[in-house]
Amino acid sequence: MRRITLAVPLLVATFAASAANPPPMSAAQVIQLTAAGAVAAGNCAKGNIAEHRRNAHEAAKQMLTAQHKLPKDFDAQFARAYDAEAKYMKAKSASERQAVCARLEAQGVHFNATPPKKKH
């Protein structure tokens, strides 16, 4: 079974406006966006928060490895970015956290959605 993380859809949604020629992202941007995706998934989606973090960590690592941009201290950078994003999200009120989820869903990031069925 293939795991799909929310990090990748969040990256796609973030740069959807410039889909024809997306700007190259630095390793720091990839790490920040995937950490933010993991926090958003933990906040908006049902499931294990640690699993969302692991999936986002692995997705970022794979993306950066494929681009030959994986920093030597990747694990520490991801942990710092995740912790900062989690602290920022925790400081928000419940209604603000719900607004974040609603905004992401409006951008096409669907939490707990079942995959569409293939038409034969």
C-alpha positions as CSV (number, residue, x, y, z in Angstrom):
1,M,0.0,0.0,0.0
2,R,1.4,3.4,-1.0
3,R,1.3,6.1,1.7
4,I,0.4,9.6,0.5
5,T,1.6,12.4,2.7
6,L,0.0,15.8,2.9
7,A,3.4,17.4,2.4
8,V,3.4,16.8,-1.3
9,P,-0.1,18.1,-1.9
10,L,0.7,21.2,0.2
11,L,3.8,21.8,-1.9
12,V,1.7,21.5,-5.1
13,A,-1.0,23.8,-3.7
14,T,1.5,26.4,-2.6
15,F,3.0,26.7,-6.0
16,A,-0.1,26.0,-8.1
17,A,-0.3,29.6,-9.3
18,S,3.1,29.2,-11.1
19,A,2.5,25.7,-12.3
20,A,3.9,26.3,-15.8
21,N,7.3,27.3,-14.5
22,P,7.5,26.7,-10.7
23,P,10.3,28.5,-9.0
24,P,13.1,26.3,-7.8
25,M,12.9,25.7,-4.0
26,S,15.7,25.7,-1.7
27,A,16.2,22.8,0.8
28,A,15.1,25.2,3.6
29,Q,11.8,25.9,1.8
30,V,11.1,22.2,1.2
31,I,11.8,21.5,4.8
32,Q,9.6,24.3,6.0
33,L,6.7,23.5,3.8
34,T,6.7,19.8,4.6
35,A,6.9,20.5,8.3
36,A,4.0,22.9,7.9
37,G,2.1,20.2,6.0
38,A,2.7,17.6,8.8
39,V,1.5,20.1,11.4
40,A,-1.6,20.9,9.3
41,A,-2.3,17.2,8.8
42,G,-2.0,16.6,12.5
43,N,-4.4,19.5,13.2
44,C,-6.9,18.9,10.4
45,A,-6.9,15.2,9.6
46,K,-7.7,12.3,11.9
47,G,-5.0,9.9,12.6
48,N,-1.7,9.6,14.3
49,I,0.2,12.9,14.5
50,A,3.6,11.1,14.7
51,E,2.7,9.2,11.5
52,H,2.0,12.5,9.7
53,R,5.4,13.8,10.9
54,R,7.2,10.7,9.8
55,N,5.5,10.7,6.4
56,A,6.4,14.4,5.8
57,H,10.0,13.8,7.0
58,E,10.4,10.9,4.6
59,A,8.8,12.9,1.7
60,A,11.1,15.9,2.2
61,K,14.1,13.6,2.5
62,Q,13.2,11.9,-0.8
63,M,12.6,15.1,-2.6
64,L,15.8,16.7,-1.5
65,T,17.8,13.5,-2.2
66,A,16.4,13.3,-5.7
67,Q,17.4,17.0,-6.3
68,H,20.9,16.4,-4.7
69,K,20.1,19.1,-2.1
70,L,19.9,17.0,1.1
71,P,21.7,19.0,3.8
72,K,23.9,17.0,6.2
73,D,21.9,18.2,9.2
74,F,18.5,17.5,7.5
75,D,17.0,15.7,10.5
76,A,17.9,18.6,12.9
77,Q,16.6,21.2,10.4
78,F,13.3,19.3,10.0
79,A,12.9,18.8,13.7
80,R,13.4,22.6,14.3
81,A,11.0,23.5,11.5
82,Y,8.4,21.1,12.8
83,D,8.7,22.2,16.4
84,A,8.4,25.9,15.4
85,E,5.4,25.2,13.2
86,A,3.7,23.1,15.9
87,K,4.3,25.9,18.5
88,Y,2.9,28.5,16.1
89,M,-0.2,26.3,15.4
90,K,-0.7,25.5,19.1
91,A,-0.8,29.3,19.9
92,K,-3.8,29.7,17.6
93,S,-7.3,29.5,19.0
94,A,-9.5,26.6,18.0
95,S,-11.4,28.8,15.5
96,E,-8.1,29.9,13.9
97,R,-7.0,26.3,13.6
98,Q,-10.3,25.4,11.9
99,A,-9.9,28.4,9.6
100,V,-6.5,27.0,8.5
101,C,-8.1,23.7,7.7
102,A,-10.9,25.4,5.7
103,R,-8.4,27.5,3.8
104,L,-6.3,24.5,2.9
105,E,-9.4,22.5,1.8
106,A,-10.4,25.5,-0.4
107,Q,-7.0,25.3,-2.0
108,G,-7.6,21.7,-2.9
109,V,-5.9,19.9,0.0
110,H,-8.5,17.4,1.2
111,F,-8.0,15.8,4.6
112,N,-9.4,12.3,5.2
113,A,-10.6,12.1,1.6
114,T,-10.9,8.7,0.0
115,P,-9.2,8.4,-3.3
116,P,-11.4,8.8,-6.4
117,K,-12.6,5.5,-7.9
118,K,-11.1,4.7,-11.3
119,K,-13.6,4.6,-14.2
120,H,-13.3,1.5,-16.3
